[in-house]
Amino acid sequence: MRILLFGSNGLIATAAGIFCCREGIELDVVGRSYPAFYGCRQYINADLKDVCPGDLENIDFNQYDVIIYAAAAGVQANDCQSASCIYGLNVVFPVELINLLAHNSFRGAVVTFGSYFEIGENFDDNEWDEKAVLSSVNRVPNDYWVSKRMLTRFAASCNVDFKYYHLILPTVYAEHESSQRLIP
């Protein structure tokens, strides 16, 4: 199996990279910096906010069984990224990637990520499923959550001839997470 991972050192990218290394899966990584906690077969240095998928001409996407898009902007509240950067990296790039793959008859699988924060401000004592998250119009506090909502709605609506998995994640903490974000 061969995997292409977009994003190199974020929480999800690191977890995916460590898993691939442990399982002996061939892994190529596209990101701003070389992976800090795992190795890869090939590293492609690219700041995804400055390129579009079509600019990555040296990548033959059809050689991969799975493409994981784990890059994101505006995840941390103290990130001082512009709205255009957040929407570009969280919505425009993955949408263009999916469309490019569809145009080039990609036959593998693609994985992107949403967040349960897409629910927005909610004081109801009820359980939410994916469909409820998808249709939520509750207020969200920032561009990051709006961008994740947009990608989730795209994923639910797009029609491609390959497997496309969009996973809506709960809050996740991992081995390399900042201790200031955890409640002892």
C-alpha positions in Angstrom: 0.0 0.0 0.0 1.2 3.5 -0.8 -0.2 6.6 0.9 0.3 10.3 0.2 -0.2 12.5 3.2 -0.8 16.3 2.9 0.3 18.0 6.1 3.4 16.9 8.0 3.5 17.8 11.6 -0.1 18.5 12.8 -1.8 16.2 15.2 -3.7 14.1 12.6 -0.7 14.0 10.1 1.7 12.9 12.9 -0.7 10.2 14.0 -1.2 9.0 10.5 2.6 9.1 9.8 3.5 7.2 12.9 0.8 4.5 12.1 2.1 4.1 8.5 5.7 3.7 9.7 4.8 1.2 12.3 2.8 -0.8 9.8 5.4 -0.7 7.1 3.2 1.3 4.7 5.0 3.3 2.0 4.4 7.0 2.9 5.1 10.1 0.9 4.5 13.5 2.7 3.7 17.0 1.3 4.1 19.8 3.8 5.9 22.9 5.0 8.5 21.0 7.1 10.0 17.5 7.3 8.0 15.3 9.7 9.4 15.6 13.2 8.1 12.3 14.7 8.2 9.8 11.9 10.0 9.1 8.6 8.7 8.9 5.1 9.8 7.4 1.7 9.6 10.8 0.0 9.2 14.3 1.5 7.9 17.1 -0.8 8.4 20.6 0.6 5.4 22.7 -0.3 3.5 25.4 1.6 0.0 24.5 0.5 -1.3 28.0 1.1 0.9 29.2 -1.7 0.1 26.4 -4.3 -2.8 24.6 -5.8 -2.9 20.9 -6.5 -2.3 21.4 -10.2 1.0 23.1 -9.3 2.3 19.9 -7.8 3.2 18.5 -11.3 5.9 16.2 -9.9 3.3 14.1 -8.1 1.6 11.3 -9.9 -1.5 11.0 -7.7 -2.6 7.8 -9.5 0.3 5.9 -7.9 -1.3 6.2 -4.5 -3.8 3.9 -2.9 -4.9 6.5 -0.3 -4.5 10.2 -0.2 -5.0 11.8 3.3 -5.5 15.5 3.5 -4.6 16.5 7.0 -3.3 20.0 6.4 -5.3 22.8 8.0 -5.0 26.5 9.0 -6.5 28.3 12.0 -6.8 25.2 14.1 -5.3 26.8 17.2 -7.1 29.8 18.6 -3.8 31.8 18.8 -3.0 31.2 15.1 -2.9 34.6 13.5 -3.8 33.5 10.0 -5.9 35.5 7.6 -9.4 34.4 6.6 -8.2 33.9 3.0 -5.4 31.6 4.2 -7.9 29.6 6.4 -10.4 29.1 3.6 -7.7 28.5 1.0 -6.1 25.7 3.0 -9.2 24.2 4.6 -11.6 24.4 1.7 -10.2 25.6 -1.6 -7.2 23.3 -1.7 -9.0 20.0 -0.8 -11.9 20.8 -3.1 -9.5 21.5 -6.0 -7.6 18.3 -5.1 -10.8 16.2 -5.2 -11.7 17.8 -8.5 -8.2 17.2 -10.0 -8.3 13.6 -8.9 -11.7 13.1 -10.4 -10.6 14.7 -13.7 -7.5 12.3 -13.8 -9.6 9.2 -13.1 -8.1 8.5 -9.7 -9.1 5.1 -8.4 -7.8 5.0 -4.8 -9.4 6.5 -1.7 -9.2 10.1 -0.3 -9.7 11.0 3.4 -10.4 14.5 4.7 -11.5 15.7 8.1 -14.2 17.8 9.7 -14.9 18.5 13.4 -17.7 18.1 15.8 -17.3 21.9 16.5 -19.2 22.4 13.2 -22.3 21.8 15.4 -21.7 25.4 16.6 -23.2 26.9 19.8 -25.6 24.3 21.2 -27.2 24.1 24.6 -29.6 21.2 23.7 -29.2 18.0 25.5 -29.4 15.7 22.5 -27.1 13.4 20.6 -25.8 14.5 17.2 -25.1 12.2 14.2 -23.4 13.1 11.0 -26.5 14.3 9.3 -27.4 16.6 12.1 -23.9 18.1 12.1 -24.1 18.5 8.3 -27.4 20.5 8.6 -26.5 22.6 11.7 -27.0 26.3 11.3 -25.9 27.1 14.9 -23.5 30.0 15.2 -19.8 29.2 15.0 -17.2 31.5 16.5 -14.5 31.7 13.8 -13.4 31.2 10.2 -11.8 27.8 11.1 -15.2 26.3 12.0 -17.0 27.9 9.1 -14.3 26.5 6.8 -14.7 23.0 8.2 -18.4 23.2 7.8 -18.0 24.2 4.2 -15.7 21.2 3.5 -18.1 18.8 5.2 -20.9 20.1 3.1 -18.8 19.7 0.0 -17.8 16.1 0.9 -21.5 15.2 1.5 -22.5 16.6 -1.9 -19.7 15.7 -4.3 -20.0 12.9 -6.7 -16.8 11.1 -7.6 -15.9 7.7 -9.0 -13.4 6.9 -6.1 -13.9 6.3 -2.4 -14.0 9.6 -0.5 -14.2 9.5 3.3 -14.8 12.7 5.2 -14.4 12.0 8.9 -16.0 14.3 11.5 -13.7 14.1 14.5 -14.3 14.8 18.2 -11.7 16.7 20.1 -8.5 14.7 19.9 -5.4 14.8 22.1 -2.3 12.8 21.3 1.2 12.1 22.6 2.7 15.4 21.3 -0.2 17.7 22.3 0.6 20.7 24.4 0.1 20.1 28.1 -1.5 23.5 28.4 -4.5 22.1 26.4 -5.2 19.3 28.8 -7.1 19.4 32.1 -5.1 17.4 34.7 
